[in-house]
Amino acid sequence: MSAGEARGEQGRLGAVEADAVRICRELIRIDSSNYGDGSGPGERAAAEHVAALLSEVGYDPLVVESQPRRTTVLLRIDGEDSSRPALVLHGHTDVVPAEASDWKMDPFGGEEMDGLIWGRGAVDMKDMDAMMLAVLRDMARTGRKPPRDLVVAFFADEEAGGRFGAHWAVEHHRDYFEGATQAISEVGGFSVEIDGRRAYLLQTAEKGLAWLRLVADGTAQHGSQVPVDNAVVRLAGAVARIGAHRWERELTPTVRALLDGVADLTGTSFDPEDPASADGLIAALGTTSKFVGATLATTANPTQLTAGYKANVVPGQASAVVDVRFLPGRERETLETLRTLAGDGVRIEEINVDIGLEAPATGDLVDAMVAAIDAEDPGARVLPYMLSGGTDNKSLSLLGIEGYGFAPLRLPPELDFAGMFHGVDERVPVDAITFGTRVLDRLLRTC
């Protein structure tokens, strides 16, 4: 590349990076809070903005709704070689709610301060949405085709399990995903510092999800009477047993590969049979240990309790909600254990249950992601990891599509990145977005 060509390429990338930063701030300013009960504003305004940004450069996106204002944007871009399996690039435009009084900045202000963009969705995941849009817009402007067909989706409802977003889309618009075998989305590709060295965690697996309701029935009576068949007592026992249960550790191939990599970087030994050995390696990941520590075993956290309507009335029914995240392939055993812990007289109702995933940590796509990181941050390691939460890759897996988390961000080690997800004062460095935009641009040229 000549000096003039290099300057031209730098100018192009600078414009794409600026576009990503601007779009991220614009998306944050659109309140797309998902309360999980249909009471929020929905994703329509955000989806319409996304569609307008795509249409502006000549694309013809499809805007669809599963329910009023539950809006998804779909787009398929022809590649240079349409005989190759297509790649899905997807994000979501909904966010979890934010209580403005708890924040230092307006959670829907999209303001920039001290080199950081603040607001709900800054990391989950309007930053990645913006990077995707900026790179796609540049592709259209420059007339560049991706190496293979590219399926682009901006889903609704990810924060509540995807029933009105990705799950609905793969059922009702299956044709858009025809021929796709792999997907890229959120919560992977971010950097961590391990023993003074930078590494990037590529999400190749995620735990399964089960939101369950425990229901105990009893005898309604006056609160002053001798206790008989009290639903609250029965439910409380079930909740206490489930909350106190310690699930057996099991290292999946992804978790084992991550811990092997951390051991190599820190120069320490790793004995899979010694829990203390794994604990020390997890601690070396700093704040990201919040993500990784929860992937060594199934977890079950009681999150909601409902019972009664008056102090002197024993209710005839009491209920609780439990957020269960099980290891891939362990759904049946997990539910059996929970039924045993719940005990007699407490039934379990499914609110939302979704699959756990584990994709190969090798292959052409993984190699391309590693190479894209290395080109922008030479010498950094890329390690696989399992996400303790979930993504819309669960929905795509129903079509046989393998999903990866790769929203590349080079982060300062002092930033509590794991704490940004659904947390107060969510924020992302501008430099991280510009870095990620360059990596994504390079990836979509080569994969």
C-alpha angles and dihedrals in degrees: 000000000000123000090255092050090048091053090048091050091049090051092050093049091047090055092048091049092050090049090053093051092048094047092048091056092046093051093048089055089061108083105223097160115169112207092178094237101077094256098111130090093265126221100281098106092048092044092050090052091050091048091049091052090052095044091049091069096042106273121132106218123187115232113201136174129208090189131000108300093358092117134179129185120214130187135170120201121196114236133211091257111034090176089074120085111270124249122225118218110188144169138166129238100202122094136194115261122270129207104222094206090064094055133084089215134032103279089217097039099091088211125169119223131163091355093307132110110221128204148082108301095024089127101008091078127295090095091064091041088056093048090050092049094047093051093044091049090052090050090056094045094050095041092238119155123209115246090252137011111298122209111200124194134175102191133203125223102022091138091061099043102281100266090135094034130031096007090051093045096053089049099045102029101034091142091071090063096045111141095007116137105167137038140195125206143134143332100040139081094053121133130246130182115238117184091334095312127106120237132173122223114222112199108229098156142028134193122252121254133227121172103190135184119215113207125191122186124202144151118295113223146144112295092233095062129097107279113263125174095335112196092201092055092048092048093046090056092051093048092048093050093048093045092050097045115115111213119216116258118245125176111216119204090262095051091044091052091050094050091047088054094048090048089053093049093048096040092234132129124253123209111184090202093057113077091196089059092056092044092056092051092048090051088056088066092069116205091356087070084085088069098038100040090063093056097069093077144003115281130204118188123181106224109169138034128192127179142133136359104223138035095239098044123085104215123231092224140029130184141188137188123226125196107214124187112186131189117259111281094014101095097110096047091046094053091047091053092049092052089053092048092047090058133196118335095024117098126197121225123190116235096172130345124182137174130266117233138210119177127186115276090214136060141083096301093048090047090052092050091049091048092050091053092045092051091057098034108025116208097015116133124237116210130183120239141175121241114228090209128048143254139196088270084089090067094046090052087070086070092048093258117148112222132209132186109231117152096143116218129163102211135190108251093235093061113101093222096172089053091056092069107096088341135129116269094019109191142158131204115252088224089057091056093048090048092049092048091056092048093048091047090053093045094052089052094056111029 
